[in-house]
């Protein structure tokens, strides 16, 4: 139902945030070297 859809959306949002953080860290590390 709607609750499930909301949970999936929240999970995807968190996953996207995590990926963004990881990519930003990789970019910063690459620039630092």
PQR file of N, CA, C, O and H, with PARSE charges and radii, in Angstrom:
ATOM      1  N   UNK A   1       0.816  -1.203   0.000 -0.4000 1.5000
ATOM      2  CA  UNK A   1       0.000   0.000   0.000 -0.0000 2.0000
ATOM      3  C   UNK A   1       0.854   1.259   0.000  0.5500 1.7000
ATOM      4  O   UNK A   1       2.036   1.229  -0.344 -0.5500 1.4000
ATOM      5  N   UNK A   2       0.234   2.359   0.391 -0.4000 1.5000
ATOM      6  CA  UNK A   2       0.940   3.636   0.384 -0.0000 2.0000
ATOM      7  C   UNK A   2       2.098   3.637   1.370  0.5500 1.7000
ATOM      8  O   UNK A   2       3.138   4.237   1.100 -0.5500 1.4000
ATOM      9  H   UNK A   2      -0.726   2.383   0.670  0.4000 1.0000
ATOM     10  N   UNK A   3       1.931   2.973   2.506 -0.4000 1.5000
ATOM     11  CA  UNK A   3       3.010   2.919   3.493 -0.0000 2.0000
ATOM     12  C   UNK A   3       4.253   2.288   2.882  0.5500 1.7000
ATOM     13  O   UNK A   3       5.371   2.760   3.089 -0.5500 1.4000
ATOM     14  H   UNK A   3       1.086   2.485   2.725  0.4000 1.0000
ATOM     15  N   UNK A   4       4.043   1.215   2.129 -0.4000 1.5000
ATOM     16  CA  UNK A   4       5.178   0.524   1.510 -0.0000 2.0000
ATOM     17  C   UNK A   4       5.875   1.446   0.516  0.5500 1.7000
ATOM     18  O   UNK A   4       7.103   1.530   0.487 -0.5500 1.4000
ATOM     19  H   UNK A   4       3.135   0.832   1.961  0.4000 1.0000
ATOM     20  N   UNK A   5       5.080   2.136  -0.298 -0.4000 1.5000
ATOM     21  CA  UNK A   5       5.647   3.053  -1.282 -0.0000 2.0000
ATOM     22  C   UNK A   5       6.457   4.142  -0.588  0.5500 1.7000
ATOM     23  O   UNK A   5       7.529   4.519  -1.062 -0.5500 1.4000
ATOM     24  H   UNK A   5       4.083   2.068  -0.275  0.4000 1.0000
ATOM     25  N   UNK A   6       5.950   4.646   0.528 -0.4000 1.5000
ATOM     26  CA  UNK A   6       6.656   5.695   1.265 -0.0000 2.0000
ATOM     27  C   UNK A   6       7.962   5.147   1.831  0.5500 1.7000
ATOM     28  O   UNK A   6       8.981   5.839   1.827 -0.5500 1.4000
ATOM     29  H   UNK A   6       5.079   4.340   0.913  0.4000 1.0000
ATOM     30  N   UNK A   7       7.936   3.917   2.313 -0.4000 1.5000
ATOM     31  CA  UNK A   7       9.153   3.309   2.861 -0.0000 2.0000
ATOM     32  C   UNK A   7      10.197   3.147   1.766  0.5500 1.7000
ATOM     33  O   UNK A   7      11.377   3.433   1.970 -0.5500 1.4000
ATOM     34  H   UNK A   7       7.109   3.355   2.316  0.4000 1.0000
ATOM     35  N   UNK A   8       9.751   2.684   0.603 -0.4000 1.5000
ATOM     36  CA  UNK A   8      10.679   2.505  -0.517 -0.0000 2.0000
ATOM     37  C   UNK A   8      11.280   3.849  -0.914  0.5500 1.7000
ATOM     38  O   UNK A   8      12.481   3.957  -1.163 -0.5500 1.4000
ATOM     39  H   UNK A   8       8.793   2.451   0.437  0.4000 1.0000
ATOM     40  N   UNK A   9      10.429   4.871  -0.970 -0.4000 1.5000
ATOM     41  CA  UNK A   9      10.901   6.202  -1.348 -0.0000 2.0000
ATOM     42  C   UNK A   9      11.935   6.711  -0.349  0.5500 1.7000
ATOM     43  O   UNK A   9      12.967   7.261  -0.734 -0.5500 1.4000
ATOM     44  H   UNK A   9       9.453   4.783  -0.768  0.4000 1.0000
ATOM     45  N   UNK A  10      11.648   6.522   0.936 -0.4000 1.5000
ATOM     46  CA  UNK A  10      12.588   6.958   1.971 -0.0000 2.0000
ATOM     47  C   UNK A  10      13.904   6.200   1.857  0.5500 1.7000
ATOM     48  O   UNK A  10      14.980   6.782   1.997 -0.5500 1.4000
ATOM     49  H   UNK A  10      10.810   6.075   1.249  0.4000 1.0000
ATOM     50  N   UNK A  11      13.813   4.903   1.604 -0.4000 1.5000
ATOM     51  CA  UNK A  11      15.024   4.090   1.479 -0.0000 2.0000
ATOM     52  C   UNK A  11      15.854   4.569   0.293  0.5500 1.7000
ATOM     53  O   UNK A  11      17.077   4.665   0.386 -0.5500 1.4000
ATOM     54  H   UNK A  11      12.940   4.430   1.490  0.4000 1.0000
ATOM     55  N   UNK A  12      15.193   4.867  -0.815 -0.4000 1.5000
ATOM     56  CA  UNK A  12      15.914   5.339  -1.998 -0.0000 2.0000
ATOM     57  C   UNK A  12      16.548   6.699  -1.731  0.5500 1.7000
ATOM     58  O   UNK A  12      17.664   6.971  -2.173 -0.5500 1.4000
ATOM     59  H   UNK A  12      14.199   4.788  -0.890  0.4000 1.0000
ATOM     60  N   UNK A  13      15.828   7.549  -1.004 -0.4000 1.5000
ATOM     61  CA  UNK A  13      16.378   8.862  -0.665 -0.0000 2.0000
ATOM     62  C   UNK A  13      17.649   8.703   0.167  0.5500 1.7000
ATOM     63  O   UNK A  13      18.656   9.362  -0.094 -0.5500 1.4000
ATOM     64  H   UNK A  13      14.921   7.328  -0.645  0.4000 1.0000
ATOM     65  N   UNK A  14      17.594   7.824   1.170 -0.4000 1.5000
ATOM     66  CA  UNK A  14      18.772   7.610   2.013 -0.0000 2.0000
ATOM     67  C   UNK A  14      19.914   7.028   1.188  0.5500 1.7000
ATOM     68  O   UNK A  14      21.070   7.416   1.353 -0.5500 1.4000
ATOM     69  H   UNK A  14      16.776   7.290   1.381  0.4000 1.0000
ATOM     70  N   UNK A  15      19.584   6.102   0.306 -0.4000 1.5000
ATOM     71  CA  UNK A  15      20.608   5.484  -0.528 -0.0000 2.0000
ATOM     72  C   UNK A  15      21.260   6.533  -1.427  0.5500 1.7000
ATOM     73  O   UNK A  15      22.481   6.555  -1.582 -0.5500 1.4000
ATOM     74  H   UNK A  15      18.645   5.787   0.172  0.4000 1.0000
ATOM     75  N   UNK A  16      20.446   7.391  -2.012 -0.4000 1.5000
ATOM     76  CA  UNK A  16      20.968   8.444  -2.880 -0.0000 2.0000
ATOM     77  C   UNK A  16      21.870   9.386  -2.089  0.5500 1.7000
ATOM     78  O   UNK A  16      22.929   9.789  -2.570 -0.5500 1.4000
ATOM     79  H   UNK A  16      19.454   7.373  -1.887  0.4000 1.0000
ATOM     80  N   UNK A  17      21.447   9.735  -0.870 -0.4000 1.5000
ATOM     81  CA  UNK A  17      22.273  10.603  -0.025 -0.0000 2.0000
ATOM     82  C   UNK A  17      23.610   9.937   0.257  0.5500 1.7000
ATOM     83  O   UNK A  17      24.657  10.581   0.192 -0.5500 1.4000
ATOM     84  H   UNK A  17      20.587   9.408  -0.479  0.4000 1.0000
ATOM     85  N   UNK A  18      23.575   8.650   0.569 -0.4000 1.5000
ATOM     86  CA  UNK A  18      24.803   7.925   0.884 -0.0000 2.0000
ATOM     87  C   UNK A  18      25.721   7.888  -0.332  0.5500 1.7000
ATOM     88  O   UNK A  18      26.926   8.108  -0.210 -0.5500 1.4000
ATOM     89  H   UNK A  18      22.724   8.126   0.621  0.4000 1.0000
ATOM     90  N   UNK A  19      25.153   7.610  -1.507 -0.4000 1.5000
ATOM     91  CA  UNK A  19      25.956   7.568  -2.726 -0.0000 2.0000
ATOM     92  C   UNK A  19      26.565   8.937  -2.997  0.5500 1.7000
ATOM     93  O   UNK A  19      27.730   9.041  -3.379 -0.5500 1.4000
ATOM     94  H   UNK A  19      24.174   7.431  -1.606  0.4000 1.0000
ATOM     95  N   UNK A  20      25.772   9.985  -2.798 -0.4000 1.5000
ATOM     96  CA  UNK A  20      26.268  11.342  -3.013 -0.0000 2.0000
ATOM     97  C   UNK A  20      27.451  11.623  -2.102  0.5500 1.7000
ATOM     98  O   UNK A  20      28.468  12.162  -2.537 -0.5500 1.4000
ATOM     99  H   UNK A  20      24.825   9.901  -2.488  0.4000 1.0000
ATOM    100  N   UNK A  21      27.309  11.249  -0.819 -0.4000 1.5000
ATOM    101  CA  UNK A  21      28.399  11.465   0.133 -0.0000 2.0000
ATOM    102  C   UNK A  21      29.638  10.696  -0.305  0.5500 1.7000
ATOM    103  O   UNK A  21      30.747  11.231  -0.278 -0.5500 1.4000
ATOM    104  H   UNK A  21      26.482  10.811  -0.466  0.4000 1.0000
ATOM    105  N   UNK A  22      29.451   9.439  -0.709 -0.4000 1.5000
ATOM    106  CA  UNK A  22      30.579   8.617  -1.127 -0.0000 2.0000
ATOM    107  C   UNK A  22      31.255   9.228  -2.349  0.5500 1.7000
ATOM    108  O   UNK A  22      32.483   9.286  -2.415 -0.5500 1.4000
ATOM    109  H   UNK A  22      28.551   9.005  -0.731  0.4000 1.0000
ATOM    110  N   UNK A  23      30.459   9.686  -3.320 -0.4000 1.5000
ATOM    111  CA  UNK A  23      31.021  10.275  -4.528 -0.0000 2.0000
ATOM    112  C   UNK A  23      31.765  11.557  -4.189  0.5500 1.7000
ATOM    113  O   UNK A  23      32.841  11.818  -4.727 -0.5500 1.4000
ATOM    114  H   UNK A  23      29.461   9.639  -3.267  0.4000 1.0000
ATOM    115  N   UNK A  24      31.187  12.366  -3.286 -0.4000 1.5000
ATOM    116  CA  UNK A  24      31.851  13.607  -2.889 -0.0000 2.0000
ATOM    117  C   UNK A  24      33.180  13.301  -2.208  0.5500 1.7000
ATOM    118  O   UNK A  24      34.177  13.981  -2.449 -0.5500 1.4000
ATOM    119  H   UNK A  24      30.313  12.154  -2.848  0.4000 1.0000
ATOM    120  N   UNK A  25      33.191  12.271  -1.352 -0.4000 1.5000
ATOM    121  CA  UNK A  25      34.433  11.900  -0.682 -0.0000 2.0000
ATOM    122  C   UNK A  25      35.466  11.456  -1.707  0.5500 1.7000
ATOM    123  O   UNK A  25      36.632  11.841  -1.626 -0.5500 1.4000
ATOM    124  H   UNK A  25      32.380  11.719  -1.156  0.4000 1.0000
ATOM    125  N   UNK A  26      35.040  10.648  -2.668 -0.4000 1.5000
ATOM    126  CA  UNK A  26      35.962  10.186  -3.703 -0.0000 2.0000
ATOM    127  C   UNK A  26      36.523  11.370  -4.483  0.5500 1.7000
ATOM    128  O   UNK A  26      37.717  11.416  -4.777 -0.5500 1.4000
ATOM    129  H   UNK A  26      34.093  10.335  -2.734  0.4000 1.0000
ATOM    130  N   UNK A  27      35.663  12.325  -4.816 -0.4000 1.5000
ATOM    131  CA  UNK A  27      36.098  13.490  -5.576 -0.0000 2.0000
ATOM    132  C   UNK A  27      37.090  14.313  -4.763  0.5500 1.7000
ATOM    133  O   UNK A  27      38.107  14.765  -5.289 -0.5500 1.4000
ATOM    134  H   UNK A  27      34.692  12.288  -4.577  0.4000 1.0000
ATOM    135  N   UNK A  28      36.793  14.507  -3.478 -0.4000 1.5000
ATOM    136  CA  UNK A  28      37.702  15.283  -2.628 -0.0000 2.0000
ATOM    137  C   UNK A  28      39.053  14.577  -2.506  0.5500 1.7000
ATOM    138  O   UNK A  28      40.103  15.218  -2.555 -0.5500 1.4000
ATOM    139  H   UNK A  28      35.968  14.140  -3.051  0.4000 1.0000
ATOM    140  N   UNK A  29      39.017  13.252  -2.346 -0.4000 1.5000
ATOM    141  CA  UNK A  29      40.267  12.504  -2.236 -0.0000 2.0000
ATOM    142  C   UNK A  29      41.052  12.609  -3.538  0.5500 1.7000
ATOM    143  O   UNK A  29      42.275  12.752  -3.515 -0.5500 1.4000
ATOM    144  H   UNK A  29      38.164  12.731  -2.306  0.4000 1.0000
ATOM    145  N   UNK A  30      40.367  12.540  -4.658 -0.4000 1.5000
ATOM    146  CA  UNK A  30      41.036  12.627  -5.953 -0.0000 2.0000
ATOM    147  C   UNK A  30      41.669  14.006  -6.123  0.5500 1.7000
ATOM    148  O   UNK A  30      42.784  14.123  -6.632 -0.5500 1.4000
ATOM    149  H   UNK A  30      39.374  12.423  -4.676  0.4000 1.0000
ATOM    150  N   UNK A  31      40.956  15.052  -5.695 -0.4000 1.5000
ATOM    151  CA  UNK A  31      41.486  16.406  -5.822 -0.0000 2.0000
ATOM    152  C   UNK A  31      42.662  16.616  -4.878  0.5500 1.7000
ATOM    153  O   UNK A  31      43.583  17.373  -5.185 -0.5500 1.4000
ATOM    154  H   UNK A  31      40.050  14.957  -5.281  0.4000 1.0000
ATOM    155  N   UNK A  32      42.633  15.949  -3.732 -0.4000 1.5000
ATOM    156  CA  UNK A  32      43.674  16.144  -2.730 -0.0000 2.0000
ATOM    157  C   UNK A  32      44.998  15.533  -3.180  0.5500 1.7000
ATOM    158  O   UNK A  32      46.065  15.962  -2.739 -0.5500 1.4000
ATOM    159  H   UNK A  32      41.885  15.334  -3.482  0.4000 1.0000
ATOM    160  N   UNK A  33      44.929  14.532  -4.057 -0.4000 1.5000
ATOM    161  CA  UNK A  33      46.168  13.867  -4.469 -0.0000 2.0000
ATOM    162  C   UNK A  33      46.803  14.538  -5.672  0.5500 1.7000
ATOM    163  O   UNK A  33      47.852  14.098  -6.142 -0.5500 1.4000
ATOM    164  H   UNK A  33      44.063  14.184  -4.415  0.4000 1.0000
TER
END
